[in-house]
């Protein structure tokens, strides 16, 4: 089963046609496999044959019964190919619910198109895919394909269960290889699944898995790659981009990659080098020079997404990026490296898994890994990392796409596994300072300044690029506790030097407070109610994870209407536990003014399924207190 987290550098999906008798009648599927499933994988079989260091053939037969429209994504009837790989055969047959053949789809009926629009440099990068619209549900598709390639650096990562709400009736993986190429594998999360290793020798490896039940998606679950069974494989002697490689250590692999793949890709026109030297002028500090160059790259270039499986590991030439002004993550990182070289600032290509769900390069498994490239600049004993695909990220800011994970830095003397920047929970700050007034009719008017730092910055700073309707929709969702919200003046300050984003918002609402007889009632916390719903999940199966912690500080001045006195004021509240801390304080300034203070700290961490109810209660207590009401009585 193809990994949804598979490499963006090279996606070799093993393709096979395998003669197996399957009863395509939907009634033959056991009820247990239909439970919680949008699709049932009847058979997923891959056969990989590595004939030599420069030759790999892969075949797959994937039979999927799609139960409803949500199951269409599990068909996986597509393949990428380029100048290093070819598709020998591809076909699909569609069966109705009773198992009767209703359509045969040959290669000429598949869509075959460029994988990268608007780029002449990647014209040989193509994707072939099935574009089938079902007449009715359920139906079954038998997809077969065969592919071969000279690149043996990437052996497909194999998932026995490809995602949530899909079950697997039978899953088979067979791989054959010469005994002198240093084949290796690593297994993950096999416990609790019916997976058998049917053969393991110096030249063969086989697995079979049967009757894997569908898993429901549960809130806060870790990434499926950390939950579901999978196996990664690699060779110590491999071939990539026309070059043989040998790697038993990360140091050796990094040196090979730098010497054999990256060499010759950073050449620039002399006029460009001269321009960079003129830009930095007399500046001597390497980091300050790098900031100037990074700003130039952001203004000059744009990111082009080279589709999964396309683009290889060899970046396009820096001179081409300089001429065209675009590239993928490897191209733009390599181009920035070339510009930095022109002003004598060293930097290193850095390979990693880029995703908001943190994922590490497996440090104990030397192989081609990763789906993204950034740049590392030595800065004392540490590195400053640059995200070169972004036109608006602050210099050295990693946000939530590349933070806190093991990555491979490719230095001239070899590869090195390092950790990217970890944003401390208490550094992921949001500070709110504001004021609001309730008039005698219960209408609300106020203003607030919201300052966001750390990982909270990455969630906020793009708001200033929103269209007016998008901004309005954002704030109405953010303050969904305020009915009849009307936005006034909104201004932003994006301090990229200190990585701090400030929102200044004026707002109002009629009938914020409810009035009954001579009493007025409203929630005193207007600006930062924690309305995040933590669902009750009976018999939760998955562990849960808080990927990033944070801390919020609020200080709000509340002006009460004239002619009213306080009948009831919520008590100060404090809550401490393994998941974090929460505290509120209300200070009376005079008859008509209050100061409301609130702080909330959430710990990042991984927790068992048995702790989920405790976490849900923790969040419910906070939510309940955030919605605590003040009662005023008319004089």
Secondary structure, 3 states (H helix, E strand, C coil): CECCCCCCCCCCCCCCCCCCCCCCCHHHCCHHHHCCCCEEEEEEEEEEEEEECCEEEEEEEEEEEECCHHHHHHCCCEEEECCCEEEEEEEEEEECCCCCEEEEECHHHCEEEECCCCCCCCCCCEEEECCCCCCCCCEEEEEEEEEEECCCCCCCCEECCCCCCEEEEEEEEEEECCCCCCEEEEEECCCCCCEEEEEECCCEEEEEEEEECCCCCCCCCCCHHHCCCEEEEEECEEEECCEEEECCCHHHHHHHHHHHHHCCCCCCCHHHHHHHHHHHCCCCCHHHHHHHHHHHHHHHCEECCCCCCCCCCCCCCHHHHHHHCEECHHHHHHHHHHHHHHCCCCCEEEEECCCCCCCCCCCCCCCCCCCEEEEEEEECCEEEEECCCCCCCCCCCCCCCCCCCEEEEEECCEEEEEECCCCCHHHCEEEEEEEEEECCCCCEEEEEEEEEECHHHHCCHHHHHCCHHHHHHHHHHHCCCCCCEEEEEEEEEEECCCCEEEEEEEEEECCCCEEECCEEEEECCCCCCCCCCCCCCCCCCCCEEECCCEEEEEEEEEECCCCEEEEECCCCEEEEECCEEEEEEEEEEECCEEEEEEEEEECCEEECHHHHHHHHHHHHHHHHHHCCEEEEEEC
